[in-house]
Amino acid sequence: MSINRVMINSSPLIVLLKSQQAQLIPQLFTEILVPSGVFEEITIKDDVVSTQLLKISWIQRVEVNTIAPEVAAWDLGKGESQVLSLALKNSDCAAIVDDRAARRCGQALSINTIGTGGLLILAKRRGIIPSISPGIQALRDAGLWLSDTLVNLLKQQAGE
């Protein structure tokens, strides 16, 4: 099943902006939804990332007024809770989250989740990038902690 709509959490969006790889998102998906809580988490700071986010035309800011009880039970952060609640209501969407607890919640609730590393694999499979290795290093340089084990798994899944 090809995914065209995604909800993205703040940490993947921040690290993709910092690593100058955010342009992959609109190349991979036709509809990119950013819950209001995620937008607020990023723009509360006056920095380069918040300035960049305010200029992006391909995101759709979405108000999320209620958190699904089954998501609330996981006691996640505001952004993760909004992303997963929105994805739970829209089964044709995927949630882009990196937080381990958020990914476990998504899996438990049968929500399609993708991590930032998974976006690189998808971009390689679609021929957008030739290799995920430079992208992984850029993510690490931008502050995303990725264990060597995870990096090796991502490279294996990407055929590298």
Buried (B, 14 or more C-beta within 10 A) or exposed (E): EEBEBBBBBBBBBBBBBBBEBBEBBBEBBEBBBBBBBBBBBBBEEEEEBBEBBEEBEEBEEBEBEEBBEEBEEBEBBBBBBBBBBBBBEBEEBBBBBBBEEBBEBBEEBEBBBBBBBBBBBBBBBEEBBEEBBEBBEBBBEBEBEBEEEEBEEBBEBBEE
